[in-house]
């Protein structure tokens, strides 16, 4: 089994920054892809960012390019999301996800394991 636990969410004003972290435990797979998705009320789950285990591939959703940065520390089994210049439309529950393979997919169905999510609220 794989367990993912997100942290770092909160309430901030537009233009502020937050850093989300995800701690992975269990059978996390030696080669995997870890990513972030978000879901706002009444909307579909949206791809945010992902990174391969070796850092060869890092990719972002169009709405966050230039503002968000994904990173990971394999020794600690963590992945982080640095979010800058936050906008009210970034308000959502943010989920950490993992799949035991390399993927470029933006489809949440490509990921097998999910955290419980952490709330990010950006006020105008």
Beta strands, then each sheet from edge to edge (+ up, - down):
strand 1: 2-7
strand 2: 10-13
strand 3: 18-26
strand 4: 33-39
strand 5: 46-52
strand 6: 58-60
strand 7: 68-73
strand 8: 78-83
strand 9: 92-99
strand 10: 113-114
strand 11: 118-123
sheet 1: 1+ 3- 8+ 7-
sheet 2: 2+ 11+ 9- 4+ 5- 6+
sheet 3: 2+ 11+ 9- 10+
end
